[in-house]
Amino acid sequence: MSELEAGSVQLMVTSPPYPMIAMWDELFCKADPKIAELFQKLNAKGEDQTVRAIYNVMHNYLSEVWAETFRVLIDGGIACINIGDATRTINGKFQLYPNHSRITEVCEKIGFTTLPYILWKKPTNKPMYKGKGAFLGSGFLPPNAYVTIDCEFILLFRKGKLRKFPPKDALRYESVFKKIERDEWFSQIWSLKGTRQTVTDLERRTAAYPEEIAHRLIRMFSVKGELVLDPFLGSGTTTKIAIQNERNSIGYETDLNLLPVITKKTENHAKEAIVKIKKREKN
Ligand SMILES: C[S@@+](CC[C@H](N)C(=O)[O-])C[C@H]1O[C@@H](n2cnc3c(N)ncnc32)[C@H](O)[C@@H]1O
């Protein structure tokens, strides 16, 4: 993110590709040929060591972005990372890959302060038995069933100390949330449905998060007029919601095919926001 100056962003909201979730294997392999090589080795000989190496290299790829985020955030700026843990059976061995704890460790090493996180609870009706998608006939017999993963994490980190504002800062006061919003948004479990991704294959492949997630995080941790960054922009959800809430936004996306999707999702909102801001400035 060399275009961005150090200390120029107030908030980062993102959801990266999830390590060890099969739908992102291809992206990780393209991003780092070492991962592709390790997968080939794994196919030939399924060693735990190789699986661990794949997991490590995938996280190294993401860690560069967390370090850059630390650099570009202002002192007191917040980073929100939506991540799911992965479960996977490789060569007959089922296990959990706890992405949330690896990212927390990495961010602490970078210098972030870890804050209490949010659990995004998604509705699910697929309990797990022996790493497969259903309990089938043996669902009531111990001990070989697994707990179903029906939550994702929204990890929260701060760079440096709490932010300070001049007394009665006008834009901060305009960004106030209601009591009902505060009570719901600052509780630890958010029960929200996933995004219906029935649009195009391309959009489905971005695994967009619900707009409500971006909306809450942007309202909770930034002030109108500030800059919200999404280093893994996908279909452009963060930018769309940032604009709707009168924040500026910068996003990075490596898949150029997504450009028309991002443009379609954001352009009308940008026009509406400009009208809204001009109106406010007149009054
Ligand atoms: C989980 S998706 C983000 C979905 C997004 N939150 C949305 O609502 O549409 C992750 C995105 O990160 C992109 N990506 C992967 N590596 C990247 C990198 N180094 N820089 C920028 N984008 C990257 C992928 O192409 C993918 O679209």
The ligand as a Gaussian input file, in Angstrom:
#p B3LYP/6-31G(d) Opt

LIG

0 1
 C      -13.105000     -12.580000       1.232000
 S      -12.862000     -11.632000      -0.188000
 C      -13.443000     -10.029000       0.329000
 C      -14.941000      -9.893000       0.235000
 C      -15.427000      -8.482000       0.556000
 N      -15.441000      -8.266000       1.995000
 C      -16.816000      -8.261000      -0.016000
 O      -17.743000      -7.979000       0.754000
 O      -16.989000      -8.387000      -1.226000
 C      -11.137000     -11.407000      -0.271000
 C      -10.662000     -10.666000      -1.526000
 O       -9.266000     -10.374000      -1.371000
 C       -8.677000     -10.360000      -2.671000
 N       -7.208000     -10.439000      -2.474000
 C       -6.438000     -11.504000      -2.200000
 N       -5.142000     -11.138000      -2.034000
 C       -5.110000      -9.801000      -2.170000
 C       -4.074000      -8.829000      -2.055000
 N       -2.808000      -9.166000      -1.802000
 N       -4.391000      -7.525000      -2.234000
 C       -5.675000      -7.157000      -2.520000
 N       -6.701000      -8.047000      -2.629000
 C       -6.423000      -9.339000      -2.454000
 C       -9.327000     -11.564000      -3.343000
 O       -9.232000     -11.477000      -4.752000
 C      -10.775000     -11.473000      -2.817000
 O      -11.602000     -10.778000      -3.722000

